[in-house]
Amino acid sequence: DGEVHINELKNGNTEMFWNPTSEVRRQRLKRHIVLFEEQTDFESERLWQHVTSAINKGDQHKATQEKFVLEEEQRNAARERRESGTEWKPLLFRHDAGTNEWHYKYEDLRPWDPLNDIAQFEKDGILQTMERHLSTRMSNHKATCINNQITWHKRSAKDCRRRKTSDQPSNHSQNTESSCSTPESVQELSDDDGKYLGFESLCAQCGKEMNHLKEIHSAVLSLQKAQQDIHR
C-alpha cells in the first residue's frame, strides 16, 4: 500500500517505481480473510500467532524463541514420519519433480472478468471465485425451453401424420393436412427459434436474462468509447 522506489547505488539517484494512489486502492479487489476461529491449526495466521504477536510488540527475543519452538515441532514430526515410513501427502500443494518446485493445486491464473466474477474467496484452503454465470445460465435455460418446444412441435407433427393416414378423410382433415409441415432442423434454430416453433418468444426468464445481458453489453460499449476518447 506504500510507495516503492528504486535506489541507484552507483550515483545515489532515487526513482519512483510504484505509487498506489487512492484511485488505485479504490479499484483493488476486496480482501476476504478467513476468521481466526475458523482456521485450522496449520494455517499460517494461527500457526505463527505467537511469533507475530512478539514482532508487533517489538520483542525480537521472544519472536525468535517462538519461531524455534515451531520449527523444532516440525522437525520432530518429520523425523517420526521418516522412522515410521509414513509418506507426507500435502493437502493443497503438489511437487513438480522436473523443476523441484511446489505448486498450489487450485491456482486460478485466468484474468479477472468484471462482468462475470463477483468475488474471490478461500474455503477449506481451496481458492474459489464467485461468478454470475449469466450467459451460461441463460443458455442452459434457453436450451431447455427450445427442447420442450421441439418436443411439442414433433408431437403436433406426429398427430398430423396420424390424421393423414385416416381411412375417411374429411374436408376438415384435408385442411389440417395442408397446415402440417415437417419441423425445421434443430441446427438451423436461431434467437427467434420460438417463432419457428409456433411461439412468439421464449419464456419470461429467458427474456429477462437476455435484456440483462443487453444492458451489460451496452454499458461495456459505452465504457470502451469513453476509454478511446481518453486515449485520443
C-alpha positions in Angstrom: 0.0 0.0 0.0 3.0 2.3 0.1 5.3 3.9 -2.5 8.1 1.8 -3.9 11.4 3.4 -5.0 14.4 2.2 -7.0 17.7 3.3 -5.5 20.6 3.5 -7.9 23.7 2.7 -5.8 26.2 4.0 -8.4 25.0 7.5 -8.4 22.6 7.6 -5.5 19.6 8.6 -7.6 16.2 7.5 -6.4 13.4 6.8 -8.9 9.7 6.3 -8.2 8.7 2.7 -9.3 5.2 2.3 -7.9 2.7 4.8 -6.3 -0.6 3.3 -5.2 -2.8 6.3 -5.4 -6.2 6.5 -3.8 -7.7 5.7 -7.2 -5.6 2.5 -7.5 -6.6 1.4 -4.0 -10.3 2.0 -4.8 -10.0 -0.4 -7.8 -8.5 -3.2 -5.8 -10.5 -6.4 -5.2 -11.9 -6.6 -1.7 -9.8 -8.9 0.5 -11.6 -11.7 2.3 -9.9 -13.2 5.3 -10.9 -16.5 7.0 -12.0 -15.8 10.5 -9.3 -16.7 13.0 -11.6 -19.0 15.0 -12.4 -20.9 11.8 -8.8 -21.5 10.8 -7.2 -24.9 11.3 -4.1 -25.4 13.4 -1.7 -25.4 10.5 -3.0 -22.2 8.8 -0.3 -19.5 8.9 -2.1 -16.9 10.9 -3.0 -19.3 13.7 0.3 -21.3 13.5 2.5 -18.2 13.7 0.3 -16.1 16.0 2.8 -16.1 18.9 5.7 -15.1 16.6 3.6 -12.3 15.1 2.5 -11.1 18.5 6.1 -10.8 19.7 7.1 -9.0 16.5 4.3 -6.5 16.8 5.4 -5.8 20.4 9.0 -5.3 19.3 10.2 -8.3 21.3 12.7 -9.9 18.9 14.0 -12.3 21.5 10.5 -13.7 22.2 9.8 -13.9 18.5 13.0 -15.9 17.9 12.1 -18.3 20.7 8.5 -18.9 19.4 9.9 -19.5 15.9 12.4 -22.0 17.2 9.6 -23.9 19.0 7.5 -24.2 15.8 10.4 -25.3 13.7 11.5 -27.9 16.3 8.0 -29.3 16.3 8.1 -29.6 12.6 11.5 -31.3 12.6 10.2 -33.9 15.2 7.1 -34.6 13.2 9.2 -35.1 10.0 11.5 -37.4 12.0 8.6 -39.5 13.3 7.2 -39.9 9.8 10.6 -40.9 8.4 11.1 -43.5 11.1 7.6 -45.0 10.7 7.8 -44.9 6.9 4.7 -42.6 6.6 4.5 -40.7 3.4 3.8 -37.0 3.7 0.9 -36.1 1.4 0.3 -32.4 1.1 -3.3 -31.4 1.0 -3.1 -28.2 -1.1 0.2 -28.4 -2.9 1.8 -30.7 -5.5 5.5 -31.2 -6.2 7.0 -30.8 -9.7 9.8 -33.2 -9.9 11.1 -31.6 -13.1 11.7 -28.1 -11.6 11.8 -29.3 -7.9 9.1 -26.7 -7.1 5.9 -26.8 -5.1 2.7 -25.5 -6.8 -0.7 -24.7 -5.3 -3.2 -27.3 -6.6 -6.1 -24.9 -7.1 -4.4 -21.9 -8.5 -6.5 -19.8 -10.8 -4.4 -17.8 -13.3 -7.2 -16.6 -15.6 -7.7 -12.8 -16.0 -10.4 -11.3 -13.7 -13.7 -10.9 -15.5 -15.5 -7.9 -14.0 -18.7 -8.8 -15.9 -18.9 -12.4 -14.6 -16.7 -12.6 -11.5 -18.1 -11.2 -8.2 -15.6 -12.1 -5.5 -12.7 -14.5 -4.9 -12.6 -16.3 -1.6 -10.9 -19.3 0.1 -12.8 -22.2 1.6 -11.0 -25.1 3.3 -7.8 -23.9 1.7 -9.3 -24.0 -1.8 -9.3 -20.7 -3.7 -12.7 -20.2 -5.4 -14.3 -17.5 -7.5 -18.0 -16.5 -7.1 -19.4 -15.9 -10.6 -22.6 -14.6 -12.0 -22.8 -17.2 -14.9 -25.4 -15.1 -16.6 -24.7 -16.2 -20.1 -24.3 -19.9 -19.1 -27.5 -19.9 -17.1 -29.4 -18.2 -19.9 -28.0 -20.7 -22.5 -28.9 -23.7 -20.4 -32.4 -22.4 -19.7 -32.9 -21.4 -23.3 -31.8 -24.8 -24.4 -34.4 -26.4 -22.1 -37.1 -24.1 -23.5 -36.2 -25.0 -27.1 -36.1 -28.7 -26.3 -39.5 -28.5 -24.8 -40.8 -26.6 -27.8 -39.2 -29.1 -30.2 -40.9 -32.0 -28.4 -44.2 -30.2 -28.6 -43.8 -29.5 -32.3 -42.8 -33.1 -33.1 -45.8 -34.3 -31.2 -48.0 -32.0 -33.2 -46.4 -33.2 -36.5 -47.0 -36.8 -35.4 -50.6 -36.1 -34.8 -50.9 -34.5 -38.2 -49.4 -37.6 -39.9 -51.7 -39.8 -37.9 -54.7 -37.8 -39.2 -53.3 -38.0 -42.8 -53.5 -41.8 -42.6 -57.1 -41.7 -41.5 -59.3 -44.1 -43.6 -62.1 -41.5 -44.0 -60.5 -38.1 -44.6 -62.9 -35.1 -44.5 -62.6 -31.6 -45.8 -61.6 -30.6 -42.3 -58.9 -33.2 -42.2 -57.6 -32.1 -45.6 -57.3 -28.6 -44.3 -55.4 -29.9 -41.3 -53.1 -31.9 -43.5 -52.2 -28.8 -45.5 -51.3 -26.9 -42.3 -49.0 -29.6 -41.1 -45.3 -29.5 -42.1 -42.0 -31.1 -41.2 -40.2 -29.4 -38.4 -37.1 -27.4 -39.3 -33.7 -28.8 -38.5 -32.7 -28.1 -34.9 -29.3 -26.8 -36.1 -31.0 -24.0 -38.0 -32.6 -22.6 -35.0 -31.6 -19.0 -34.1 -32.5 -16.5 -31.4 -36.0 -16.4 -32.9 -36.4 -20.2 -32.7 -39.5 -19.7 -30.6 -41.2 -18.2 -33.6 -40.1 -21.1 -35.9 -41.7 -23.5 -33.4 -45.0 -21.7 -33.3 -44.2 -19.5 -30.3 -43.9 -15.7 -30.4 -41.0 -15.6 -27.9 -39.1 -17.6 -25.3 -40.2 -17.8 -21.7 -40.2 -14.8 -19.4 -36.9 -15.8 -17.6 -35.0 -16.1 -20.9 -36.3 -12.7 -22.0 -35.3 -11.2 -18.7 -31.8 -12.7 -18.9 -31.4 -11.5 -22.5 -32.4 -8.0 -21.6 -29.9 -8.0 -18.7 -27.1 -9.1 -21.0 -28.0 -6.4 -23.5 -27.8 -3.8 -20.8 -24.4 -5.1 -19.7 -23.2 -5.1 -23.3 -24.4 -1.6 -23.8 -22.6 -0.4 -20.7 -19.4 -2.1 -21.8 -19.6 -0.4 -25.2 -20.1 2.9 -23.5 -17.0 2.4 -21.3 -15.0 1.4 -24.3 -16.0 4.5 -26.2 -15.1 6.7 -23.2 -11.7 4.9 -22.9 -11.0 5.6 -26.6 -11.9 9.2 -26.2 -9.5 9.5 -23.2 -6.7 7.9 -25.2 -7.3 10.3 -28.0 
